[in-house]
Amino acid sequence: MFIHLGEDIIIRSTEVIAIFDYERMKEDLGNQTLLMTLEDKKVMHDIGQQMTKSVVFTDGGIYLSPFSPATLKRRSQSAMNLA
């Protein structure tokens, strides 16, 4: 199944490793360093622009999504129920 992360980005649900709340991640210095390192390595895709709510780690990279982790979880579960 697939999950729409925002903009025109759709990924396979099997690619998802973890989904984190962006604001909570920013609270920790280690996480801030991680996000900056990933951005420098060009493996992070900012589709949330100024409205980022979640960080989605996948097999193919990291996405900053404008959707909350709860919304992405619901979408993932909805996709599973359709199967």
PDB file of N, CA, C and O in Angstrom, chain B, residues numbered from 101:
ATOM      1  N   MET B 101       0.833  -1.178   0.000  1.00  0.00           N
ATOM      2  CA  MET B 101       0.000   0.000   0.000  1.00  0.00           C
ATOM      3  C   MET B 101       0.880   1.245   0.000  1.00  0.00           C
ATOM      4  O   MET B 101       2.095   1.160   0.180  1.00  0.00           O
ATOM      5  N   PHE B 102       0.257   2.393  -0.202  1.00  0.00           N
ATOM      6  CA  PHE B 102       0.989   3.641  -0.336  1.00  0.00           C
ATOM      7  C   PHE B 102       0.510   4.666   0.686  1.00  0.00           C
ATOM      8  O   PHE B 102      -0.620   4.602   1.170  1.00  0.00           O
ATOM      9  N   ILE B 103       1.396   5.616   1.007  1.00  0.00           N
ATOM     10  CA  ILE B 103       1.068   6.707   1.925  1.00  0.00           C
ATOM     11  C   ILE B 103       1.435   8.019   1.247  1.00  0.00           C
ATOM     12  O   ILE B 103       2.555   8.185   0.764  1.00  0.00           O
ATOM     13  N   HIS B 104       0.493   8.943   1.215  1.00  0.00           N
ATOM     14  CA  HIS B 104       0.741  10.278   0.672  1.00  0.00           C
ATOM     15  C   HIS B 104       1.344  11.133   1.779  1.00  0.00           C
ATOM     16  O   HIS B 104       0.721  11.326   2.823  1.00  0.00           O
ATOM     17  N   LEU B 105       2.568  11.651   1.554  1.00  0.00           N
ATOM     18  CA  LEU B 105       3.272  12.435   2.572  1.00  0.00           C
ATOM     19  C   LEU B 105       3.068  13.936   2.430  1.00  0.00           C
ATOM     20  O   LEU B 105       3.397  14.699   3.338  1.00  0.00           O
ATOM     21  N   GLY B 106       2.530  14.360   1.298  1.00  0.00           N
ATOM     22  CA  GLY B 106       2.354  15.781   1.032  1.00  0.00           C
ATOM     23  C   GLY B 106       2.907  16.108  -0.344  1.00  0.00           C
ATOM     24  O   GLY B 106       3.674  15.340  -0.925  1.00  0.00           O
ATOM     25  N   GLU B 107       2.493  17.286  -0.864  1.00  0.00           N
ATOM     26  CA  GLU B 107       2.879  17.679  -2.218  1.00  0.00           C
ATOM     27  C   GLU B 107       2.560  16.525  -3.162  1.00  0.00           C
ATOM     28  O   GLU B 107       1.436  16.022  -3.161  1.00  0.00           O
ATOM     29  N   ASP B 108       3.523  16.105  -3.958  1.00  0.00           N
ATOM     30  CA  ASP B 108       3.288  14.985  -4.877  1.00  0.00           C
ATOM     31  C   ASP B 108       4.091  13.748  -4.474  1.00  0.00           C
ATOM     32  O   ASP B 108       4.423  12.911  -5.313  1.00  0.00           O
ATOM     33  N   ILE B 109       4.397  13.643  -3.186  1.00  0.00           N
ATOM     34  CA  ILE B 109       5.217  12.536  -2.690  1.00  0.00           C
ATOM     35  C   ILE B 109       4.334  11.424  -2.131  1.00  0.00           C
ATOM     36  O   ILE B 109       3.579  11.622  -1.179  1.00  0.00           O
ATOM     37  N   ILE B 110       4.450  10.254  -2.746  1.00  0.00           N
ATOM     38  CA  ILE B 110       3.735   9.059  -2.303  1.00  0.00           C
ATOM     39  C   ILE B 110       4.774   7.948  -2.181  1.00  0.00           C
ATOM     40  O   ILE B 110       5.561   7.716  -3.098  1.00  0.00           O
ATOM     41  N   ILE B 111       4.766   7.263  -1.032  1.00  0.00           N
ATOM     42  CA  ILE B 111       5.736   6.192  -0.812  1.00  0.00           C
ATOM     43  C   ILE B 111       5.008   4.900  -0.455  1.00  0.00           C
ATOM     44  O   ILE B 111       3.847   4.917  -0.047  1.00  0.00           O
ATOM     45  N   ARG B 112       5.696   3.805  -0.613  1.00  0.00           N
ATOM     46  CA  ARG B 112       5.152   2.511  -0.178  1.00  0.00           C
ATOM     47  C   ARG B 112       5.198   2.460   1.342  1.00  0.00           C
ATOM     48  O   ARG B 112       6.184   2.872   1.953  1.00  0.00           O
ATOM     49  N   SER B 113       4.149   1.961   1.942  1.00  0.00           N
ATOM     50  CA  SER B 113       4.112   1.873   3.406  1.00  0.00           C
ATOM     51  C   SER B 113       5.196   0.938   3.932  1.00  0.00           C
ATOM     52  O   SER B 113       5.630   1.077   5.075  1.00  0.00           O
ATOM     53  N   THR B 114       5.636  -0.007   3.116  1.00  0.00           N
ATOM     54  CA  THR B 114       6.696  -0.925   3.541  1.00  0.00           C
ATOM     55  C   THR B 114       8.061  -0.245   3.622  1.00  0.00           C
ATOM     56  O   THR B 114       8.982  -0.788   4.232  1.00  0.00           O
ATOM     57  N   GLU B 115       8.204   0.939   3.014  1.00  0.00           N
ATOM     58  CA  GLU B 115       9.461   1.683   3.060  1.00  0.00           C
ATOM     59  C   GLU B 115       9.635   2.438   4.374  1.00  0.00           C
ATOM     60  O   GLU B 115      10.753   2.817   4.723  1.00  0.00           O
ATOM     61  N   VAL B 116       8.550   2.658   5.101  1.00  0.00           N
ATOM     62  CA  VAL B 116       8.604   3.473   6.312  1.00  0.00           C
ATOM     63  C   VAL B 116       9.325   2.721   7.423  1.00  0.00           C
ATOM     64  O   VAL B 116       8.993   1.583   7.752  1.00  0.00           O
ATOM     65  N   ILE B 117      10.319   3.392   7.987  1.00  0.00           N
ATOM     66  CA  ILE B 117      11.054   2.847   9.131  1.00  0.00           C
ATOM     67  C   ILE B 117      10.496   3.431  10.417  1.00  0.00           C
ATOM     68  O   ILE B 117      10.251   2.707  11.381  1.00  0.00           O
ATOM     69  N   ALA B 118      10.294   4.761  10.427  1.00  0.00           N
ATOM     70  CA  ALA B 118       9.777   5.431  11.625  1.00  0.00           C
ATOM     71  C   ALA B 118       9.203   6.789  11.254  1.00  0.00           C
ATOM     72  O   ALA B 118       9.606   7.404  10.266  1.00  0.00           O
ATOM     73  N   ILE B 119       8.252   7.246  12.068  1.00  0.00           N
ATOM     74  CA  ILE B 119       7.663   8.576  11.914  1.00  0.00           C
ATOM     75  C   ILE B 119       7.746   9.269  13.267  1.00  0.00           C
ATOM     76  O   ILE B 119       7.293   8.734  14.279  1.00  0.00           O
ATOM     77  N   PHE B 120       8.335  10.473  13.275  1.00  0.00           N
ATOM     78  CA  PHE B 120       8.506  11.226  14.514  1.00  0.00           C
ATOM     79  C   PHE B 120       7.861  12.598  14.410  1.00  0.00           C
ATOM     80  O   PHE B 120       7.749  13.162  13.321  1.00  0.00           O
ATOM     81  N   ASP B 121       7.442  13.126  15.540  1.00  0.00           N
ATOM     82  CA  ASP B 121       6.922  14.485  15.628  1.00  0.00           C
ATOM     83  C   ASP B 121       8.090  15.460  15.473  1.00  0.00           C
ATOM     84  O   ASP B 121       9.072  15.378  16.211  1.00  0.00           O
ATOM     85  N   TYR B 122       7.983  16.366  14.529  1.00  0.00           N
ATOM     86  CA  TYR B 122       9.073  17.296  14.208  1.00  0.00           C
ATOM     87  C   TYR B 122       9.406  18.216  15.380  1.00  0.00           C
ATOM     88  O   TYR B 122      10.580  18.409  15.695  1.00  0.00           O
ATOM     89  N   GLU B 123       8.400  18.781  16.025  1.00  0.00           N
ATOM     90  CA  GLU B 123       8.642  19.706  17.139  1.00  0.00           C
ATOM     91  C   GLU B 123       9.351  19.006  18.294  1.00  0.00           C
ATOM     92  O   GLU B 123      10.243  19.580  18.918  1.00  0.00           O
ATOM     93  N   ARG B 124       8.964  17.795  18.571  1.00  0.00           N
ATOM     94  CA  ARG B 124       9.616  17.041  19.660  1.00  0.00           C
ATOM     95  C   ARG B 124      11.052  16.686  19.305  1.00  0.00           C
ATOM     96  O   ARG B 124      11.926  16.684  20.171  1.00  0.00           O
ATOM     97  N   MET B 125      11.295  16.388  18.040  1.00  0.00           N
ATOM     98  CA  MET B 125      12.666  16.087  17.616  1.00  0.00           C
ATOM     99  C   MET B 125      13.562  17.304  17.766  1.00  0.00           C
ATOM    100  O   MET B 125      14.725  17.181  18.150  1.00  0.00           O
ATOM    101  N   LYS B 126      13.022  18.484  17.462  1.00  0.00           N
ATOM    102  CA  LYS B 126      13.823  19.707  17.530  1.00  0.00           C
ATOM    103  C   LYS B 126      14.206  20.076  18.957  1.00  0.00           C
ATOM    104  O   LYS B 126      15.142  20.850  19.158  1.00  0.00           O
ATOM    105  N   GLU B 127      13.507  19.541  19.948  1.00  0.00           N
ATOM    106  CA  GLU B 127      13.785  19.872  21.345  1.00  0.00           C
ATOM    107  C   GLU B 127      15.116  19.304  21.826  1.00  0.00           C
ATOM    108  O   GLU B 127      15.703  19.830  22.771  1.00  0.00           O
ATOM    109  N   ASP B 128      15.596  18.249  21.197  1.00  0.00           N
ATOM    110  CA  ASP B 128      16.813  17.569  21.628  1.00  0.00           C
ATOM    111  C   ASP B 128      17.994  17.988  20.752  1.00  0.00           C
ATOM    112  O   ASP B 128      17.898  17.967  19.524  1.00  0.00           O
ATOM    113  N   LEU B 129      19.097  18.363  21.381  1.00  0.00           N
ATOM    114  CA  LEU B 129      20.280  18.814  20.651  1.00  0.00           C
ATOM    115  C   LEU B 129      20.830  17.727  19.724  1.00  0.00           C
ATOM    116  O   LEU B 129      21.257  18.020  18.608  1.00  0.00           O
ATOM    117  N   GLY B 130      20.818  16.482  20.185  1.00  0.00           N
ATOM    118  CA  GLY B 130      21.298  15.380  19.349  1.00  0.00           C
ATOM    119  C   GLY B 130      20.461  15.213  18.094  1.00  0.00           C
ATOM    120  O   GLY B 130      20.992  14.964  17.012  1.00  0.00           O
ATOM    121  N   ASN B 131      19.153  15.349  18.242  1.00  0.00           N
ATOM    122  CA  ASN B 131      18.262  15.251  17.082  1.00  0.00           C
ATOM    123  C   ASN B 131      18.461  16.422  16.132  1.00  0.00           C
ATOM    124  O   ASN B 131      18.401  16.251  14.914  1.00  0.00           O
ATOM    125  N   GLN B 132      18.697  17.613  16.678  1.00  0.00           N
ATOM    126  CA  GLN B 132      18.966  18.785  15.841  1.00  0.00           C
ATOM    127  C   GLN B 132      20.213  18.545  14.995  1.00  0.00           C
ATOM    128  O   GLN B 132      20.244  18.849  13.803  1.00  0.00           O
ATOM    129  N   THR B 133      21.233  17.996  15.637  1.00  0.00           N
ATOM    130  CA  THR B 133      22.477  17.685  14.927  1.00  0.00           C
ATOM    131  C   THR B 133      22.222  16.651  13.835  1.00  0.00           C
ATOM    132  O   THR B 133      22.722  16.783  12.719  1.00  0.00           O
ATOM    133  N   LEU B 134      21.450  15.629  14.158  1.00  0.00           N
ATOM    134  CA  LEU B 134      21.111  14.597  13.175  1.00  0.00           C
ATOM    135  C   LEU B 134      20.399  15.207  11.973  1.00  0.00           C
ATOM    136  O   LEU B 134      20.764  14.924  10.832  1.00  0.00           O
ATOM    137  N   LEU B 135      19.396  16.035  12.213  1.00  0.00           N
ATOM    138  CA  LEU B 135      18.644  16.647  11.116  1.00  0.00           C
ATOM    139  C   LEU B 135      19.541  17.531  10.252  1.00  0.00           C
ATOM    140  O   LEU B 135      19.420  17.527   9.027  1.00  0.00           O
ATOM    141  N   MET B 136      20.436  18.284  10.879  1.00  0.00           N
ATOM    142  CA  MET B 136      21.351  19.138  10.109  1.00  0.00           C
ATOM    143  C   MET B 136      22.314  18.293   9.275  1.00  0.00           C
ATOM    144  O   MET B 136      22.604  18.634   8.128  1.00  0.00           O
ATOM    145  N   THR B 137      22.807  17.196   9.845  1.00  0.00           N
ATOM    146  CA  THR B 137      23.713  16.307   9.120  1.00  0.00           C
ATOM    147  C   THR B 137      23.010  15.684   7.920  1.00  0.00           C
ATOM    148  O   THR B 137      23.572  15.624   6.827  1.00  0.00           O
ATOM    149  N   LEU B 138      21.785  15.225   8.125  1.00  0.00           N
ATOM    150  CA  LEU B 138      21.023  14.619   7.029  1.00  0.00           C
ATOM    151  C   LEU B 138      20.735  15.632   5.930  1.00  0.00           C
ATOM    152  O   LEU B 138      20.753  15.300   4.745  1.00  0.00           O
ATOM    153  N   GLU B 139      20.470  16.863   6.330  1.00  0.00           N
ATOM    154  CA  GLU B 139      20.228  17.920   5.341  1.00  0.00           C
ATOM    155  C   GLU B 139      21.498  18.195   4.543  1.00  0.00           C
ATOM    156  O   GLU B 139      21.444  18.352   3.323  1.00  0.00           O
ATOM    157  N   ASP B 140      22.640  18.255   5.224  1.00  0.00           N
ATOM    158  CA  ASP B 140      23.922  18.484   4.550  1.00  0.00           C
ATOM    159  C   ASP B 140      24.254  17.365   3.571  1.00  0.00           C
ATOM    160  O   ASP B 140      24.845  17.613   2.520  1.00  0.00           O
ATOM    161  N   LYS B 141      23.877  16.137   3.912  1.00  0.00           N
ATOM    162  CA  LYS B 141      24.155  14.984   3.048  1.00  0.00           C
ATOM    163  C   LYS B 141      23.145  14.854   1.910  1.00  0.00           C
ATOM    164  O   LYS B 141      23.246  13.952   1.078  1.00  0.00           O
ATOM    165  N   LYS B 142      22.182  15.753   1.884  1.00  0.00           N
ATOM    166  CA  LYS B 142      21.173  15.788   0.808  1.00  0.00           C
ATOM    167  C   LYS B 142      20.303  14.540   0.759  1.00  0.00           C
ATOM    168  O   LYS B 142      19.869  14.132  -0.318  1.00  0.00           O
ATOM    169  N   VAL B 143      20.043  13.927   1.914  1.00  0.00           N
ATOM    170  CA  VAL B 143      19.154  12.766   1.949  1.00  0.00           C
ATOM    171  C   VAL B 143      17.790  13.130   2.535  1.00  0.00           C
ATOM    172  O   VAL B 143      16.917  12.274   2.676  1.00  0.00           O
ATOM    173  N   MET B 144      17.619  14.406   2.873  1.00  0.00           N
ATOM    174  CA  MET B 144      16.362  14.850   3.465  1.00  0.00           C
ATOM    175  C   MET B 144      15.583  15.660   2.428  1.00  0.00           C
ATOM    176  O   MET B 144      16.126  16.541   1.762  1.00  0.00           O
ATOM    177  N   HIS B 145      14.299  15.335   2.314  1.00  0.00           N
ATOM    178  CA  HIS B 145      13.420  16.007   1.362  1.00  0.00           C
ATOM    179  C   HIS B 145      12.402  16.827   2.151  1.00  0.00           C
ATOM    180  O   HIS B 145      11.557  16.269   2.851  1.00  0.00           O
ATOM    181  N   ASP B 146      12.484  18.137   2.036  1.00  0.00           N
ATOM    182  CA  ASP B 146      11.596  19.017   2.803  1.00  0.00           C
ATOM    183  C   ASP B 146      10.342  19.327   2.000  1.00  0.00           C
ATOM    184  O   ASP B 146      10.305  20.290   1.235  1.00  0.00           O
ATOM    185  N   ILE B 147       9.320  18.506   2.181  1.00  0.00           N
ATOM    186  CA  ILE B 147       8.056  18.756   1.496  1.00  0.00           C
ATOM    187  C   ILE B 147       7.097  19.513   2.396  1.00  0.00           C
ATOM    188  O   ILE B 147       6.018  19.919   1.965  1.00  0.00           O
ATOM    189  N   GLY B 148       7.495  19.703   3.658  1.00  0.00           N
ATOM    190  CA  GLY B 148       6.662  20.428   4.612  1.00  0.00           C
ATOM    191  C   GLY B 148       6.854  21.927   4.531  1.00  0.00           C
ATOM    192  O   GLY B 148       6.028  22.699   5.017  1.00  0.00           O
ATOM    193  N   GLN B 149       7.969  22.338   3.903  1.00  0.00           N
ATOM    194  CA  GLN B 149       8.343  23.749   3.830  1.00  0.00           C
ATOM    195  C   GLN B 149       8.326  24.357   5.228  1.00  0.00           C
ATOM    196  O   GLN B 149       9.006  23.854   6.122  1.00  0.00           O
ATOM    197  N   GLN B 150       7.580  25.404   5.430  1.00  0.00           N
ATOM    198  CA  GLN B 150       7.525  26.068   6.731  1.00  0.00           C
ATOM    199  C   GLN B 150       6.498  25.426   7.660  1.00  0.00           C
ATOM    200  O   GLN B 150       6.350  25.860   8.802  1.00  0.00           O
ATOM    201  N   MET B 151       5.796  24.415   7.197  1.00  0.00           N
ATOM    202  CA  MET B 151       4.713  23.818   7.979  1.00  0.00           C
ATOM    203  C   MET B 151       5.008  22.360   8.340  1.00  0.00           C
ATOM    204  O   MET B 151       4.090  21.541   8.389  1.00  0.00           O
ATOM    205  N   THR B 152       6.254  22.035   8.589  1.00  0.00           N
ATOM    206  CA  THR B 152       6.642  20.662   8.896  1.00  0.00           C
ATOM    207  C   THR B 152       6.059  20.212  10.227  1.00  0.00           C
ATOM    208  O   THR B 152       6.173  20.903  11.240  1.00  0.00           O
ATOM    209  N   LYS B 153       5.431  19.039  10.204  1.00  0.00           N
ATOM    210  CA  LYS B 153       4.851  18.468  11.421  1.00  0.00           C
ATOM    211  C   LYS B 153       5.445  17.113  11.768  1.00  0.00           C
ATOM    212  O   LYS B 153       5.385  16.685  12.921  1.00  0.00           O
ATOM    213  N   SER B 154       6.021  16.432  10.776  1.00  0.00           N
ATOM    214  CA  SER B 154       6.582  15.117  11.074  1.00  0.00           C
ATOM    215  C   SER B 154       7.842  14.858  10.259  1.00  0.00           C
ATOM    216  O   SER B 154       8.064  15.449   9.202  1.00  0.00           O
ATOM    217  N   VAL B 155       8.657  13.951  10.790  1.00  0.00           N
ATOM    218  CA  VAL B 155       9.868  13.492  10.116  1.00  0.00           C
ATOM    219  C   VAL B 155       9.655  12.012   9.828  1.00  0.00           C
ATOM    220  O   VAL B 155       9.435  11.217  10.742  1.00  0.00           O
ATOM    221  N   VAL B 156       9.721  11.649   8.554  1.00  0.00           N
ATOM    222  CA  VAL B 156       9.465  10.275   8.137  1.00  0.00           C
ATOM    223  C   VAL B 156      10.773   9.668   7.634  1.00  0.00           C
ATOM    224  O   VAL B 156      11.328  10.109   6.627  1.00  0.00           O
ATOM    225  N   PHE B 157      11.257   8.654   8.344  1.00  0.00           N
ATOM    226  CA  PHE B 157      12.460   7.938   7.946  1.00  0.00           C
ATOM    227  C   PHE B 157      12.039   6.748   7.085  1.00  0.00           C
ATOM    228  O   PHE B 157      11.202   5.942   7.492  1.00  0.00           O
ATOM    229  N   THR B 158      12.628   6.648   5.890  1.00  0.00           N
ATOM    230  CA  THR B 158      12.310   5.548   4.977  1.00  0.00           C
ATOM    231  C   THR B 158      13.597   4.901   4.479  1.00  0.00           C
ATOM    232  O   THR B 158      14.699   5.380   4.746  1.00  0.00           O
ATOM    233  N   ASP B 159      13.429   3.808   3.753  1.00  0.00           N
ATOM    234  CA  ASP B 159      14.575   3.145   3.128  1.00  0.00           C
ATOM    235  C   ASP B 159      15.277   4.069   2.138  1.00  0.00           C
ATOM    236  O   ASP B 159      16.489   3.974   1.948  1.00  0.00           O
ATOM    237  N   GLY B 160      14.518   4.959   1.510  1.00  0.00           N
ATOM    238  CA  GLY B 160      15.063   5.801   0.455  1.00  0.00           C
ATOM    239  C   GLY B 160      15.420   7.213   0.857  1.00  0.00           C
ATOM    240  O   GLY B 160      15.816   8.005   0.001  1.00  0.00           O
ATOM    241  N   GLY B 161      15.295   7.557   2.117  1.00  0.00           N
ATOM    242  CA  GLY B 161      15.619   8.909   2.556  1.00  0.00           C
ATOM    243  C   GLY B 161      14.721   9.362   3.688  1.00  0.00           C
ATOM    244  O   GLY B 161      13.964   8.578   4.261  1.00  0.00           O
ATOM    245  N   ILE B 162      14.821  10.634   3.995  1.00  0.00           N
ATOM    246  CA  ILE B 162      14.055  11.222   5.092  1.00  0.00           C
ATOM    247  C   ILE B 162      13.185  12.330   4.512  1.00  0.00           C
ATOM    248  O   ILE B 162      13.639  13.133   3.697  1.00  0.00           O
ATOM    249  N   TYR B 163      11.927  12.360   4.946  1.00  0.00           N
ATOM    250  CA  TYR B 163      10.983  13.353   4.459  1.00  0.00           C
ATOM    251  C   TYR B 163      10.468  14.197   5.617  1.00  0.00           C
ATOM    252  O   TYR B 163      10.128  13.670   6.677  1.00  0.00           O
ATOM    253  N   LEU B 164      10.413  15.503   5.408  1.00  0.00           N
ATOM    254  CA  LEU B 164       9.769  16.411   6.351  1.00  0.00           C
ATOM    255  C   LEU B 164       8.378  16.669   5.790  1.00  0.00           C
ATOM    256  O   LEU B 164       8.233  17.300   4.744  1.00  0.00           O
ATOM    257  N   SER B 165       7.366  16.184   6.479  1.00  0.00           N
ATOM    258  CA  SER B 165       5.994  16.210   5.974  1.00  0.00           C
ATOM    259  C   SER B 165       5.147  17.265   6.682  1.00  0.00           C
ATOM    260  O   SER B 165       5.336  17.517   7.872  1.00  0.00           O
ATOM    261  N   PRO B 166       4.210  17.884   5.951  1.00  0.00           N
ATOM    262  CA  PRO B 166       3.300  18.839   6.577  1.00  0.00           C
ATOM    263  C   PRO B 166       2.174  18.162   7.353  1.00  0.00           C
ATOM    264  O   PRO B 166       1.366  18.843   7.984  1.00  0.00           O
ATOM    265  N   PHE B 167       2.110  16.828   7.315  1.00  0.00           N
ATOM    266  CA  PHE B 167       1.065  16.104   8.031  1.00  0.00           C
ATOM    267  C   PHE B 167       1.593  15.609   9.373  1.00  0.00           C
ATOM    268  O   PHE B 167       2.767  15.263   9.500  1.00  0.00           O
ATOM    269  N   SER B 168       0.725  15.580  10.360  1.00  0.00           N
ATOM    270  CA  SER B 168       1.121  15.129  11.695  1.00  0.00           C
ATOM    271  C   SER B 168       1.390  13.625  11.679  1.00  0.00           C
ATOM    272  O   SER B 168       0.892  12.911  10.809  1.00  0.00           O
ATOM    273  N   PRO B 169       2.181  13.144  12.645  1.00  0.00           N
ATOM    274  CA  PRO B 169       2.399  11.700  12.733  1.00  0.00           C
ATOM    275  C   PRO B 169       1.086  10.924  12.871  1.00  0.00           C
ATOM    276  O   PRO B 169       0.949   9.835  12.315  1.00  0.00           O
ATOM    277  N   ALA B 170       0.124  11.479  13.608  1.00  0.00           N
ATOM    278  CA  ALA B 170      -1.169  10.803  13.785  1.00  0.00           C
ATOM    279  C   ALA B 170      -1.902  10.665  12.449  1.00  0.00           C
ATOM    280  O   ALA B 170      -2.495   9.623  12.170  1.00  0.00           O
ATOM    281  N   THR B 171      -1.862  11.707  11.633  1.00  0.00           N
ATOM    282  CA  THR B 171      -2.506  11.659  10.316  1.00  0.00           C
ATOM    283  C   THR B 171      -1.843  10.612   9.429  1.00  0.00           C
ATOM    284  O   THR B 171      -2.526   9.840   8.756  1.00  0.00           O
ATOM    285  N   LEU B 172      -0.522  10.586   9.428  1.00  0.00           N
ATOM    286  CA  LEU B 172       0.192   9.597   8.614  1.00  0.00           C
ATOM    287  C   LEU B 172      -0.090   8.180   9.095  1.00  0.00           C
ATOM    288  O   LEU B 172      -0.198   7.257   8.288  1.00  0.00           O
ATOM    289  N   LYS B 173      -0.209   8.008  10.400  1.00  0.00           N
ATOM    290  CA  LYS B 173      -0.536   6.685  10.951  1.00  0.00           C
ATOM    291  C   LYS B 173      -1.925   6.250  10.494  1.00  0.00           C
ATOM    292  O   LYS B 173      -2.121   5.106  10.083  1.00  0.00           O
ATOM    293  N   ARG B 174      -2.894   7.177  10.569  1.00  0.00           N
ATOM    294  CA  ARG B 174      -4.259   6.855  10.112  1.00  0.00           C
ATOM    295  C   ARG B 174      -4.260   6.486   8.636  1.00  0.00           C
ATOM    296  O   ARG B 174      -4.923   5.531   8.230  1.00  0.00           O
ATOM    297  N   ARG B 175      -3.515   7.242   7.834  1.00  0.00           N
ATOM    298  CA  ARG B 175      -3.458   6.951   6.402  1.00  0.00           C
ATOM    299  C   ARG B 175      -2.850   5.574   6.155  1.00  0.00           C
ATOM    300  O   ARG B 175      -3.304   4.829   5.286  1.00  0.00           O
ATOM    301  N   SER B 176      -1.838   5.254   6.916  1.00  0.00           N
ATOM    302  CA  SER B 176      -1.197   3.950   6.779  1.00  0.00           C
ATOM    303  C   SER B 176      -2.170   2.833   7.148  1.00  0.00           C
ATOM    304  O   SER B 176      -2.262   1.825   6.447  1.00  0.00           O
ATOM    305  N   GLN B 177      -2.890   3.016   8.245  1.00  0.00           N
ATOM    306  CA  GLN B 177      -3.848   2.005   8.683  1.00  0.00           C
ATOM    307  C   GLN B 177      -5.016   1.897   7.716  1.00  0.00           C
ATOM    308  O   GLN B 177      -5.518   0.799   7.475  1.00  0.00           O
ATOM    309  N   SER B 178      -5.455   3.022   7.159  1.00  0.00           N
ATOM    310  CA  SER B 178      -6.539   2.998   6.175  1.00  0.00           C
ATOM    311  C   SER B 178      -6.112   2.215   4.947  1.00  0.00           C
ATOM    312  O   SER B 178      -6.887   1.435   4.394  1.00  0.00           O
ATOM    313  N   ALA B 179      -4.882   2.428   4.528  1.00  0.00           N
ATOM    314  CA  ALA B 179      -4.366   1.713   3.364  1.00  0.00           C
ATOM    315  C   ALA B 179      -4.313   0.214   3.638  1.00  0.00           C
ATOM    316  O   ALA B 179      -4.595  -0.592   2.751  1.00  0.00           O
ATOM    317  N   MET B 180      -3.955  -0.156   4.858  1.00  0.00           N
ATOM    318  CA  MET B 180      -3.888  -1.573   5.222  1.00  0.00           C
ATOM    319  C   MET B 180      -5.284  -2.192   5.223  1.00  0.00           C
ATOM    320  O   MET B 180      -5.444  -3.348   4.831  1.00  0.00           O
ATOM    321  N   ASN B 181      -6.294  -1.438   5.657  1.00  0.00           N
ATOM    322  CA  ASN B 181      -7.662  -1.952   5.708  1.00  0.00           C
ATOM    323  C   ASN B 181      -8.258  -2.140   4.320  1.00  0.00           C
ATOM    324  O   ASN B 181      -9.157  -2.960   4.132  1.00  0.00           O
ATOM    325  N   LEU B 182      -7.756  -1.376   3.343  1.00  0.00           N
ATOM    326  CA  LEU B 182      -8.256  -1.502   1.981  1.00  0.00           C
ATOM    327  C   LEU B 182      -7.724  -2.755   1.295  1.00  0.00           C
ATOM    328  O   LEU B 182      -8.311  -3.241   0.328  1.00  0.00           O
ATOM    329  N   ALA B 183      -6.623  -3.263   1.795  1.00  0.00           N
ATOM    330  CA  ALA B 183      -5.976  -4.417   1.147  1.00  0.00           C
ATOM    331  C   ALA B 183      -6.768  -5.695   1.348  1.00  0.00           C
ATOM    332  O   ALA B 183      -6.363  -6.754   0.869  1.00  0.00           O
TER     333      ALA B 183
END
